[in-house]
Amino acid sequence: MAKQPPGSIPAGNVTVTRYDYVQLLQMVGEKGQALYGPQYTIHDVDRALVTRLITYFTADEHVAAREGIQLHKGLLLCGPVGCGKSSLLNIMRSLSGETKTYGIVSCRNLVTHFNEAGFGVIHRYSCLPGAGALATDAYCFDDLGLEPPGSFYKNDCNVMAEILFNRYEAFVHRGILTHVTTNLGAPELESMYGHRLRSRMREMFNLLAFDEQSPDKRR
C-alpha cells in the first residue's frame, strides 16, 4: 500500500505515491549518522521539511503537485544558524538521481577565490557556454549572504549576484538547476542583491524553510 508522507499530507487527504516515506526518512537519518556521527537525528520539528525535500529529490510528481513543489526549479533553503541546512542538502545528494546531482560550494570560499584569482571564477560557476564548467553544471551555493565583499585589483564586484544572474539565464534557456542555502530572509536578500535578482530568484527556486523553533544542531 502506498505510504502517506508524514507531516506533508493533511489527515483525510490521500495522495498516491510509489515511495515509502517512512523508509526514506529512516534512510536520511542513517546517511546523516554515517556522514556526521551517531548523534545525527531528524528532530520532530524538522520532519515535515525533510519530507518535502525527499519529495523533491525523488521527483515524486503526485506529492510535489499537492505540496506546490515545482520539480523543474532549484531550492532556496532558509533557516536559522545551525539548523542543519548544509548537512541536509549534502545528505540529500544520496537521494538525487543523475538528473539532480550537484556540487556544494561555500559562498565565502567562492568569493575569497574570486578576490585571489579574478573574474574567471565567476565564469566558472555561471554555466556560461564555453566557460569551462566543473564536473557538474548544477551547484548548491552554501550560506548565501555570509560571503565577504568581492574585489579584484580594486574592481569591486557583487560576486554572488553576478553568478546568480548568469545562472538565471542558464535556468531559463537550458534548465540548469541552482540550489542555495541562507540564513537571510527575503528583505535581507533583496537589500544585499537587489530587487531584480530577488525577482529572478522567485522564478528559479522553490522556497523551503526550517521552522523557527528548529534547534541549533551544533550545540
Helices and strands as residue ranges (DSSP letters): H 21-36, G 44-46, H 47-57, H 61-67, E 74-78, H 85-92, G 98-100, E 103-106, H 107-117, H 120-125, E 139-144, E 150-152, E 155-157, H 159-174, E 178-182, H 186-193, H 195-204, E 205-209
